[in-house]
Amino acid sequence: MKINTQLLLATFAIQNPSRNLACNNEAMRVIESLAPDDCIVVKSSGNMIIRKGNTSGTHPMYLAHMDQVHDYAPFMTLHIDNDVLSAYDGNGKQCGTGGDDKCGVYLALEMLHRLPNVSCVFVRDEEVGCLGSGIVPMGWFNNAAFVIQSDRNNRTFDIIRETNGMNCASDGFMDALLALPVACKHNEESGSVTDIGELARRDLPVSCVNISSGYHNPHQDTEIVRLSELAIACELALQAGLIHGGVVWEHTPTSAYAAYATVSHYSSSYGKPRTGRGALYCDYLDDIDDKFYSVNELGDVNLGSVFKSTPERERLITLLEDFGFDRTYDMLESLDTDELEEWVGSEELSVI
C-alpha cells in the first residue's frame, strides 16, 4: 500500500499530550475532518467512533489511541527523508513524532477511506492507564468481526494477542492473520499494556490484536516512523478487513497469567519521567489501582458512585475545575475527600 503523504502529514500534525482536554478535543476535530464525508461520528467522554457504510451487520473494526507521551512542541515541523518521518520543535531540536499512536490513527483513517463498511474507534489517554478504553461504550463494538489496533513498535513485525495480562484473540483468528500474504514477516509476540487488553478485561467477546505499526524509539525525543513499515501495517489491516471482516471471530477473553498484572506501572515504564499534572495523575493511578479493578470486577460499577457527595467534596471539585480540570473527563468524583485535598494542595498545580 502506498502511503498518502497528505493524509499522513495532517495526521501527524496532531499534538495531543495525555490528560489534556483541549488537545484531545482538537484531535477529535482533526480526525473527523480527515475521515470521508459519508461517515457517522459519535463522541462520548473524550472518545469517538466513526462509522462508514452498513455497520448494522458484521464488519471489521479498528482502534487507535489519540494521546501521546511527548509534551506539546510549539511550531513543530515534520520531515520526510526517504523512508523516515521525523519531527522537530521550533528550535530545530528533534522532539519525537508521536508515532505511538498516530501510526494507529493514520491506519484507522486509511481503513475508513478504503473499506466500504467499517467502524473506527479513537480513544483518549491510553498512555496514563488505558483510561479511554476503560470507559468507552461497549455497545460501540456490536457487530464487530474483530478489532485491530496498531500500537506496537517495529523492532520486529509483531501480532500481539496477549497484553494487559489477558488473552485477547482466538487461535483461529491468529492463524488467519498470519496466513495473509502480507504477514510473511510477522510473528506472534506478547505485549505489555494497550487498549485491546482493557477491552478484553471488560469481556469484549471478539478477537482483538495489536500489530506493529512502524514507529521506533517509542516515548523518546528520537522517535521516528519508517513509512514502509507503516504501509505494511495498513496493508495487513486492509487484507484482514477485506478477507476476514464478514465473519465474527468469537473469543472469550481469559487471563494470560495467574494474576492480572495491573497497569499502574506503565506510564513511567520507559521514556522521560512525567511532571506536573501528568505525574500527579500517575500517582493517583497507583493509589486507586486496586480499588479501581476490585470495584469493576464486582460489577463494573462506576467509580463516581463510590463516594457520597458532600459540600466539602463539591467545594474541592469546584476548585480543581477552576484549575482547568474537568469533572467527568478527569473523573474527579472518583477521588475521596483526602485525595481531592491532596490534589488541591499540590504544588504541582501551580505549574499547570
Contacts in CASP RR format, 6 or more apart in sequence:
PFRMAT RR
TARGET T0000
AUTHOR 0000-0000-0000
METHOD contacts of the structure
MODEL  1
MKINTQLLLATFAIQNPSRNLACNNEAMRVIESLAPDDCIVVKSSGNMII
RKGNTSGTHPMYLAHMDQVHDYAPFMTLHIDNDVLSAYDGNGKQCGTGGD
DKCGVYLALEMLHRLPNVSCVFVRDEEVGCLGSGIVPMGWFNNAAFVIQS
DRNNRTFDIIRETNGMNCASDGFMDALLALPVACKHNEESGSVTDIGELA
RRDLPVSCVNISSGYHNPHQDTEIVRLSELAIACELALQAGLIHGGVVWE
HTPTSAYAAYATVSHYSSSYGKPRTGRGALYCDYLDDIDDKFYSVNELGD
VNLGSVFKSTPERERLITLLEDFGFDRTYDMLESLDTDELEEWVGSEELS
VI
1 110 0 8 1.000
1 231 0 8 1.000
1 232 0 8 1.000
1 234 0 8 1.000
1 235 0 8 1.000
1 238 0 8 1.000
2 231 0 8 1.000
3 227 0 8 1.000
3 230 0 8 1.000
3 231 0 8 1.000
3 234 0 8 1.000
4 110 0 8 1.000
4 113 0 8 1.000
5 80 0 8 1.000
7 34 0 8 1.000
7 106 0 8 1.000
7 109 0 8 1.000
7 110 0 8 1.000
7 113 0 8 1.000
8 85 0 8 1.000
8 106 0 8 1.000
8 227 0 8 1.000
9 78 0 8 1.000
10 30 0 8 1.000
10 34 0 8 1.000
11 30 0 8 1.000
11 31 0 8 1.000
11 34 0 8 1.000
11 102 0 8 1.000
11 105 0 8 1.000
11 106 0 8 1.000
11 109 0 8 1.000
12 78 0 8 1.000
12 85 0 8 1.000
12 87 0 8 1.000
12 97 0 8 1.000
12 98 0 8 1.000
12 99 0 8 1.000
12 102 0 8 1.000
12 106 0 8 1.000
12 225 0 8 1.000
13 30 0 8 1.000
13 76 0 8 1.000
13 78 0 8 1.000
14 26 0 8 1.000
14 27 0 8 1.000
14 30 0 8 1.000
14 31 0 8 1.000
14 66 0 8 1.000
14 102 0 8 1.000
14 105 0 8 1.000
15 23 0 8 1.000
15 68 0 8 1.000
15 70 0 8 1.000
15 72 0 8 1.000
15 73 0 8 1.000
15 76 0 8 1.000
16 23 0 8 1.000
16 24 0 8 1.000
16 26 0 8 1.000
16 27 0 8 1.000
16 66 0 8 1.000
16 67 0 8 1.000
16 68 0 8 1.000
17 23 0 8 1.000
17 67 0 8 1.000
17 68 0 8 1.000
17 69 0 8 1.000
17 70 0 8 1.000
17 71 0 8 1.000
17 72 0 8 1.000
18 67 0 8 1.000
18 68 0 8 1.000
18 69 0 8 1.000
18 125 0 8 1.000
18 126 0 8 1.000
18 127 0 8 1.000
18 128 0 8 1.000
18 267 0 8 1.000
18 278 0 8 1.000
19 67 0 8 1.000
19 125 0 8 1.000
19 128 0 8 1.000
19 277 0 8 1.000
19 278 0 8 1.000
19 281 0 8 1.000
19 330 0 8 1.000
20 67 0 8 1.000
20 72 0 8 1.000
21 324 0 8 1.000
21 326 0 8 1.000
21 329 0 8 1.000
21 330 0 8 1.000
23 72 0 8 1.000
24 46 0 8 1.000
24 66 0 8 1.000
24 67 0 8 1.000
24 124 0 8 1.000
24 125 0 8 1.000
25 46 0 8 1.000
27 66 0 8 1.000
27 67 0 8 1.000
27 122 0 8 1.000
28 43 0 8 1.000
28 46 0 8 1.000
28 48 0 8 1.000
28 66 0 8 1.000
28 122 0 8 1.000
31 48 0 8 1.000
31 50 0 8 1.000
31 66 0 8 1.000
31 105 0 8 1.000
31 109 0 8 1.000
31 122 0 8 1.000
32 41 0 8 1.000
32 48 0 8 1.000
32 50 0 8 1.000
34 109 0 8 1.000
35 41 0 8 1.000
35 50 0 8 1.000
35 52 0 8 1.000
35 109 0 8 1.000
35 112 0 8 1.000
35 113 0 8 1.000
35 120 0 8 1.000
36 52 0 8 1.000
36 112 0 8 1.000
36 113 0 8 1.000
38 52 0 8 1.000
38 53 0 8 1.000
39 50 0 8 1.000
39 51 0 8 1.000
39 52 0 8 1.000
39 112 0 8 1.000
40 50 0 8 1.000
40 51 0 8 1.000
40 52 0 8 1.000
41 48 0 8 1.000
41 49 0 8 1.000
41 50 0 8 1.000
41 51 0 8 1.000
42 48 0 8 1.000
42 49 0 8 1.000
42 51 0 8 1.000
42 140 0 8 1.000
44 136 0 8 1.000
44 137 0 8 1.000
45 132 0 8 1.000
45 135 0 8 1.000
45 328 0 8 1.000
45 329 0 8 1.000
46 124 0 8 1.000
46 132 0 8 1.000
46 329 0 8 1.000
47 121 0 8 1.000
47 122 0 8 1.000
47 123 0 8 1.000
47 124 0 8 1.000
47 132 0 8 1.000
47 135 0 8 1.000
47 136 0 8 1.000
47 137 0 8 1.000
48 121 0 8 1.000
48 122 0 8 1.000
49 119 0 8 1.000
49 120 0 8 1.000
49 121 0 8 1.000
49 122 0 8 1.000
49 140 0 8 1.000
50 112 0 8 1.000
50 119 0 8 1.000
50 120 0 8 1.000
50 122 0 8 1.000
51 118 0 8 1.000
51 119 0 8 1.000
52 112 0 8 1.000
52 115 0 8 1.000
52 116 0 8 1.000
52 117 0 8 1.000
52 118 0 8 1.000
52 119 0 8 1.000
53 116 0 8 1.000
53 117 0 8 1.000
53 118 0 8 1.000
54 116 0 8 1.000
54 117 0 8 1.000
55 117 0 8 1.000
55 118 0 8 1.000
55 119 0 8 1.000
55 143 0 8 1.000
56 143 0 8 1.000
57 117 0 8 1.000
57 143 0 8 1.000
58 143 0 8 1.000
58 144 0 8 1.000
58 145 0 8 1.000
58 245 0 8 1.000
58 246 0 8 1.000
58 247 0 8 1.000
58 248 0 8 1.000
59 117 0 8 1.000
59 118 0 8 1.000
59 119 0 8 1.000
59 143 0 8 1.000
59 144 0 8 1.000
59 145 0 8 1.000
59 245 0 8 1.000
59 246 0 8 1.000
60 111 0 8 1.000
60 115 0 8 1.000
60 117 0 8 1.000
60 118 0 8 1.000
60 119 0 8 1.000
60 144 0 8 1.000
60 145 0 8 1.000
60 146 0 8 1.000
60 148 0 8 1.000
60 240 0 8 1.000
60 241 0 8 1.000
60 244 0 8 1.000
60 245 0 8 1.000
60 246 0 8 1.000
61 118 0 8 1.000
61 119 0 8 1.000
61 120 0 8 1.000
61 121 0 8 1.000
61 141 0 8 1.000
61 144 0 8 1.000
61 145 0 8 1.000
61 146 0 8 1.000
61 147 0 8 1.000
61 148 0 8 1.000
62 104 0 8 1.000
62 107 0 8 1.000
62 108 0 8 1.000
62 111 0 8 1.000
62 118 0 8 1.000
62 119 0 8 1.000
62 120 0 8 1.000
62 121 0 8 1.000
62 147 0 8 1.000
62 148 0 8 1.000
62 149 0 8 1.000
62 150 0 8 1.000
62 237 0 8 1.000
63 108 0 8 1.000
63 120 0 8 1.000
63 121 0 8 1.000
63 122 0 8 1.000
63 123 0 8 1.000
63 133 0 8 1.000
63 147 0 8 1.000
63 148 0 8 1.000
63 149 0 8 1.000
63 195 0 8 1.000
63 196 0 8 1.000
63 199 0 8 1.000
63 208 0 8 1.000
64 101 0 8 1.000
64 104 0 8 1.000
64 105 0 8 1.000
64 107 0 8 1.000
64 108 0 8 1.000
64 120 0 8 1.000
64 121 0 8 1.000
64 122 0 8 1.000
64 123 0 8 1.000
64 149 0 8 1.000
64 150 0 8 1.000
64 151 0 8 1.000
65 101 0 8 1.000
65 122 0 8 1.000
65 123 0 8 1.000
65 124 0 8 1.000
65 125 0 8 1.000
65 126 0 8 1.000
65 127 0 8 1.000
65 132 0 8 1.000
65 133 0 8 1.000
65 151 0 8 1.000
65 194 0 8 1.000
65 195 0 8 1.000
66 101 0 8 1.000
66 105 0 8 1.000
66 122 0 8 1.000
66 123 0 8 1.000
66 124 0 8 1.000
67 101 0 8 1.000
67 124 0 8 1.000
67 125 0 8 1.000
67 126 0 8 1.000
67 127 0 8 1.000
67 128 0 8 1.000
68 98 0 8 1.000
68 99 0 8 1.000
68 100 0 8 1.000
68 101 0 8 1.000
68 102 0 8 1.000
68 127 0 8 1.000
69 98 0 8 1.000
69 100 0 8 1.000
69 127 0 8 1.000
69 218 0 8 1.000
69 219 0 8 1.000
69 271 0 8 1.000
70 95 0 8 1.000
70 96 0 8 1.000
70 98 0 8 1.000
70 219 0 8 1.000
70 221 0 8 1.000
70 223 0 8 1.000
73 87 0 8 1.000
73 89 0 8 1.000
73 90 0 8 1.000
73 95 0 8 1.000
73 96 0 8 1.000
74 89 0 8 1.000
74 90 0 8 1.000
75 89 0 8 1.000
75 90 0 8 1.000
76 87 0 8 1.000
76 88 0 8 1.000
76 89 0 8 1.000
76 90 0 8 1.000
76 95 0 8 1.000
77 87 0 8 1.000
77 88 0 8 1.000
77 90 0 8 1.000
77 92 0 8 1.000
78 85 0 8 1.000
78 86 0 8 1.000
78 87 0 8 1.000
78 97 0 8 1.000
79 85 0 8 1.000
79 86 0 8 1.000
79 87 0 8 1.000
79 88 0 8 1.000
80 227 0 8 1.000
83 226 0 8 1.000
83 227 0 8 1.000
83 228 0 8 1.000
84 224 0 8 1.000
84 225 0 8 1.000
84 226 0 8 1.000
84 227 0 8 1.000
85 97 0 8 1.000
85 224 0 8 1.000
85 225 0 8 1.000
85 226 0 8 1.000
85 227 0 8 1.000
86 94 0 8 1.000
86 96 0 8 1.000
86 97 0 8 1.000
86 224 0 8 1.000
86 225 0 8 1.000
87 94 0 8 1.000
87 95 0 8 1.000
87 96 0 8 1.000
87 97 0 8 1.000
87 98 0 8 1.000
87 223 0 8 1.000
88 94 0 8 1.000
88 95 0 8 1.000
89 95 0 8 1.000
93 221 0 8 1.000
94 221 0 8 1.000
94 222 0 8 1.000
95 221 0 8 1.000
96 217 0 8 1.000
96 220 0 8 1.000
96 221 0 8 1.000
96 222 0 8 1.000
96 223 0 8 1.000
96 224 0 8 1.000
97 215 0 8 1.000
97 223 0 8 1.000
97 224 0 8 1.000
97 225 0 8 1.000
98 215 0 8 1.000
98 223 0 8 1.000
99 213 0 8 1.000
99 214 0 8 1.000
99 215 0 8 1.000
99 218 0 8 1.000
99 223 0 8 1.000
99 225 0 8 1.000
100 127 0 8 1.000
100 151 0 8 1.000
100 153 0 8 1.000
100 215 0 8 1.000
100 218 0 8 1.000
100 219 0 8 1.000
100 223 0 8 1.000
101 126 0 8 1.000
101 150 0 8 1.000
101 151 0 8 1.000
101 213 0 8 1.000
103 150 0 8 1.000
103 151 0 8 1.000
103 213 0 8 1.000
103 214 0 8 1.000
103 215 0 8 1.000
103 225 0 8 1.000
103 230 0 8 1.000
103 233 0 8 1.000
104 149 0 8 1.000
104 150 0 8 1.000
104 151 0 8 1.000
104 213 0 8 1.000
104 233 0 8 1.000
105 122 0 8 1.000
106 230 0 8 1.000
106 234 0 8 1.000
107 150 0 8 1.000
107 213 0 8 1.000
107 230 0 8 1.000
107 233 0 8 1.000
107 234 0 8 1.000
107 237 0 8 1.000
108 120 0 8 1.000
108 122 0 8 1.000
108 150 0 8 1.000
109 120 0 8 1.000
110 234 0 8 1.000
110 237 0 8 1.000
110 238 0 8 1.000
111 118 0 8 1.000
111 120 0 8 1.000
111 234 0 8 1.000
111 237 0 8 1.000
111 238 0 8 1.000
111 241 0 8 1.000
112 118 0 8 1.000
112 120 0 8 1.000
114 238 0 8 1.000
115 238 0 8 1.000
115 241 0 8 1.000
115 242 0 8 1.000
118 241 0 8 1.000
119 140 0 8 1.000
119 144 0 8 1.000
121 136 0 8 1.000
121 140 0 8 1.000
121 141 0 8 1.000
121 147 0 8 1.000
123 132 0 8 1.000
123 133 0 8 1.000
123 136 0 8 1.000
123 195 0 8 1.000
124 131 0 8 1.000
124 132 0 8 1.000
125 131 0 8 1.000
125 132 0 8 1.000
126 132 0 8 1.000
126 133 0 8 1.000
126 151 0 8 1.000
126 194 0 8 1.000
126 195 0 8 1.000
127 266 0 8 1.000
127 267 0 8 1.000
128 267 0 8 1.000
128 278 0 8 1.000
128 281 0 8 1.000
128 282 0 8 1.000
128 285 0 8 1.000
129 193 0 8 1.000
129 263 0 8 1.000
129 264 0 8 1.000
129 266 0 8 1.000
129 267 0 8 1.000
129 285 0 8 1.000
130 164 0 8 1.000
130 193 0 8 1.000
130 194 0 8 1.000
130 195 0 8 1.000
130 197 0 8 1.000
130 198 0 8 1.000
130 263 0 8 1.000
131 331 0 8 1.000
132 195 0 8 1.000
133 195 0 8 1.000
133 196 0 8 1.000
133 197 0 8 1.000
133 198 0 8 1.000
133 199 0 8 1.000
134 198 0 8 1.000
134 202 0 8 1.000
136 199 0 8 1.000
138 199 0 8 1.000
138 202 0 8 1.000
138 204 0 8 1.000
141 147 0 8 1.000
141 199 0 8 1.000
141 204 0 8 1.000
141 206 0 8 1.000
144 206 0 8 1.000
144 248 0 8 1.000
145 206 0 8 1.000
145 241 0 8 1.000
145 244 0 8 1.000
145 245 0 8 1.000
145 246 0 8 1.000
145 247 0 8 1.000
145 248 0 8 1.000
145 249 0 8 1.000
146 169 0 8 1.000
146 173 0 8 1.000
146 206 0 8 1.000
146 207 0 8 1.000
146 208 0 8 1.000
146 209 0 8 1.000
146 240 0 8 1.000
146 244 0 8 1.000
146 245 0 8 1.000
146 249 0 8 1.000
147 196 0 8 1.000
147 199 0 8 1.000
147 204 0 8 1.000
147 206 0 8 1.000
147 207 0 8 1.000
147 208 0 8 1.000
147 209 0 8 1.000
148 208 0 8 1.000
148 209 0 8 1.000
148 210 0 8 1.000
148 211 0 8 1.000
148 237 0 8 1.000
148 240 0 8 1.000
149 194 0 8 1.000
149 195 0 8 1.000
149 196 0 8 1.000
149 208 0 8 1.000
149 209 0 8 1.000
149 210 0 8 1.000
149 211 0 8 1.000
150 210 0 8 1.000
150 211 0 8 1.000
150 212 0 8 1.000
150 213 0 8 1.000
150 233 0 8 1.000
150 237 0 8 1.000
151 194 0 8 1.000
151 195 0 8 1.000
151 210 0 8 1.000
151 213 0 8 1.000
152 158 0 8 1.000
152 160 0 8 1.000
152 191 0 8 1.000
152 194 0 8 1.000
152 210 0 8 1.000
152 211 0 8 1.000
152 212 0 8 1.000
152 213 0 8 1.000
153 212 0 8 1.000
153 213 0 8 1.000
153 214 0 8 1.000
153 215 0 8 1.000
153 216 0 8 1.000
153 218 0 8 1.000
154 212 0 8 1.000
154 213 0 8 1.000
154 214 0 8 1.000
154 215 0 8 1.000
154 216 0 8 1.000
154 226 0 8 1.000
154 229 0 8 1.000
155 216 0 8 1.000
156 187 0 8 1.000
156 189 0 8 1.000
156 212 0 8 1.000
157 183 0 8 1.000
157 185 0 8 1.000
157 186 0 8 1.000
157 187 0 8 1.000
157 212 0 8 1.000
157 229 0 8 1.000
157 232 0 8 1.000
158 186 0 8 1.000
158 187 0 8 1.000
158 188 0 8 1.000
158 189 0 8 1.000
158 210 0 8 1.000
158 211 0 8 1.000
158 212 0 8 1.000
159 174 0 8 1.000
159 177 0 8 1.000
159 178 0 8 1.000
159 183 0 8 1.000
159 186 0 8 1.000
159 187 0 8 1.000
159 188 0 8 1.000
159 189 0 8 1.000
159 209 0 8 1.000
159 210 0 8 1.000
159 211 0 8 1.000
159 212 0 8 1.000
160 188 0 8 1.000
160 189 0 8 1.000
160 190 0 8 1.000
160 191 0 8 1.000
160 194 0 8 1.000
160 196 0 8 1.000
160 209 0 8 1.000
160 210 0 8 1.000
160 211 0 8 1.000
161 167 0 8 1.000
161 168 0 8 1.000
161 169 0 8 1.000
161 174 0 8 1.000
161 188 0 8 1.000
161 207 0 8 1.000
161 208 0 8 1.000
161 209 0 8 1.000
161 210 0 8 1.000
162 168 0 8 1.000
162 190 0 8 1.000
162 191 0 8 1.000
162 256 0 8 1.000
163 190 0 8 1.000
163 191 0 8 1.000
163 192 0 8 1.000
163 193 0 8 1.000
163 194 0 8 1.000
163 196 0 8 1.000
163 197 0 8 1.000
163 210 0 8 1.000
164 192 0 8 1.000
164 193 0 8 1.000
164 194 0 8 1.000
164 196 0 8 1.000
164 197 0 8 1.000
164 198 0 8 1.000
164 200 0 8 1.000
164 201 0 8 1.000
164 260 0 8 1.000
164 261 0 8 1.000
164 263 0 8 1.000
165 197 0 8 1.000
165 255 0 8 1.000
165 256 0 8 1.000
165 257 0 8 1.000
165 260 0 8 1.000
165 261 0 8 1.000
166 197 0 8 1.000
166 200 0 8 1.000
166 201 0 8 1.000
166 253 0 8 1.000
166 254 0 8 1.000
166 255 0 8 1.000
166 256 0 8 1.000
166 260 0 8 1.000
167 200 0 8 1.000
167 253 0 8 1.000
167 254 0 8 1.000
167 255 0 8 1.000
167 256 0 8 1.000
168 196 0 8 1.000
168 197 0 8 1.000
168 199 0 8 1.000
168 200 0 8 1.000
168 207 0 8 1.000
168 208 0 8 1.000
168 209 0 8 1.000
168 251 0 8 1.000
168 253 0 8 1.000
169 207 0 8 1.000
169 208 0 8 1.000
169 209 0 8 1.000
169 249 0 8 1.000
169 251 0 8 1.000
170 207 0 8 1.000
170 249 0 8 1.000
170 250 0 8 1.000
170 251 0 8 1.000
172 207 0 8 1.000
172 249 0 8 1.000
173 207 0 8 1.000
173 209 0 8 1.000
173 244 0 8 1.000
173 249 0 8 1.000
173 251 0 8 1.000
174 188 0 8 1.000
174 207 0 8 1.000
174 209 0 8 1.000
176 240 0 8 1.000
176 243 0 8 1.000
176 244 0 8 1.000
176 249 0 8 1.000
177 183 0 8 1.000
177 186 0 8 1.000
177 209 0 8 1.000
177 236 0 8 1.000
177 240 0 8 1.000
177 244 0 8 1.000
178 186 0 8 1.000
178 187 0 8 1.000
178 188 0 8 1.000
180 236 0 8 1.000
180 239 0 8 1.000
180 240 0 8 1.000
180 243 0 8 1.000
181 239 0 8 1.000
182 232 0 8 1.000
182 235 0 8 1.000
182 236 0 8 1.000
182 239 0 8 1.000
183 236 0 8 1.000
185 232 0 8 1.000
186 211 0 8 1.000
186 212 0 8 1.000
186 236 0 8 1.000
190 256 0 8 1.000
191 210 0 8 1.000
192 266 0 8 1.000
192 269 0 8 1.000
193 263 0 8 1.000
193 266 0 8 1.000
194 210 0 8 1.000
196 208 0 8 1.000
196 209 0 8 1.000
196 210 0 8 1.000
197 208 0 8 1.000
197 253 0 8 1.000
198 263 0 8 1.000
199 208 0 8 1.000
200 208 0 8 1.000
200 253 0 8 1.000
201 253 0 8 1.000
201 260 0 8 1.000
202 296 0 8 1.000
202 300 0 8 1.000
203 253 0 8 1.000
204 253 0 8 1.000
205 250 0 8 1.000
205 251 0 8 1.000
205 252 0 8 1.000
205 253 0 8 1.000
206 248 0 8 1.000
206 249 0 8 1.000
206 250 0 8 1.000
206 251 0 8 1.000
207 249 0 8 1.000
207 250 0 8 1.000
207 251 0 8 1.000
208 251 0 8 1.000
211 233 0 8 1.000
211 236 0 8 1.000
211 237 0 8 1.000
212 229 0 8 1.000
212 233 0 8 1.000
213 229 0 8 1.000
213 230 0 8 1.000
213 233 0 8 1.000
214 225 0 8 1.000
214 226 0 8 1.000
214 229 0 8 1.000
214 230 0 8 1.000
214 233 0 8 1.000
215 223 0 8 1.000
215 224 0 8 1.000
215 225 0 8 1.000
215 226 0 8 1.000
216 223 0 8 1.000
216 224 0 8 1.000
216 225 0 8 1.000
216 226 0 8 1.000
217 223 0 8 1.000
217 224 0 8 1.000
218 270 0 8 1.000
219 270 0 8 1.000
219 271 0 8 1.000
219 272 0 8 1.000
220 271 0 8 1.000
220 272 0 8 1.000
260 293 0 8 1.000
262 289 0 8 1.000
262 290 0 8 1.000
262 293 0 8 1.000
263 285 0 8 1.000
263 289 0 8 1.000
264 282 0 8 1.000
264 285 0 8 1.000
264 286 0 8 1.000
264 289 0 8 1.000
267 274 0 8 1.000
267 278 0 8 1.000
267 282 0 8 1.000
267 285 0 8 1.000
268 274 0 8 1.000
268 282 0 8 1.000
273 279 0 8 1.000
274 282 0 8 1.000
275 348 0 8 1.000
275 351 0 8 1.000
276 348 0 8 1.000
276 351 0 8 1.000
276 352 0 8 1.000
277 348 0 8 1.000
277 349 0 8 1.000
277 352 0 8 1.000
279 348 0 8 1.000
280 343 0 8 1.000
280 346 0 8 1.000
280 348 0 8 1.000
280 349 0 8 1.000
281 330 0 8 1.000
284 335 0 8 1.000
284 339 0 8 1.000
284 343 0 8 1.000
287 339 0 8 1.000
288 303 0 8 1.000
288 334 0 8 1.000
291 303 0 8 1.000
291 306 0 8 1.000
292 303 0 8 1.000
295 301 0 8 1.000
295 303 0 8 1.000
295 306 0 8 1.000
303 331 0 8 1.000
303 333 0 8 1.000
303 334 0 8 1.000
304 331 0 8 1.000
304 333 0 8 1.000
304 334 0 8 1.000
306 334 0 8 1.000
307 313 0 8 1.000
307 333 0 8 1.000
307 334 0 8 1.000
307 335 0 8 1.000
307 336 0 8 1.000
307 337 0 8 1.000
309 333 0 8 1.000
310 337 0 8 1.000
312 337 0 8 1.000
313 337 0 8 1.000
313 340 0 8 1.000
316 337 0 8 1.000
316 340 0 8 1.000
316 341 0 8 1.000
316 343 0 8 1.000
316 344 0 8 1.000
317 327 0 8 1.000
317 332 0 8 1.000
317 333 0 8 1.000
317 340 0 8 1.000
319 344 0 8 1.000
320 330 0 8 1.000
320 332 0 8 1.000
320 340 0 8 1.000
320 343 0 8 1.000
320 344 0 8 1.000
321 327 0 8 1.000
321 332 0 8 1.000
323 349 0 8 1.000
323 352 0 8 1.000
324 352 0 8 1.000
325 332 0 8 1.000
326 332 0 8 1.000
327 333 0 8 1.000
332 340 0 8 1.000
335 343 0 8 1.000
343 349 0 8 1.000
END
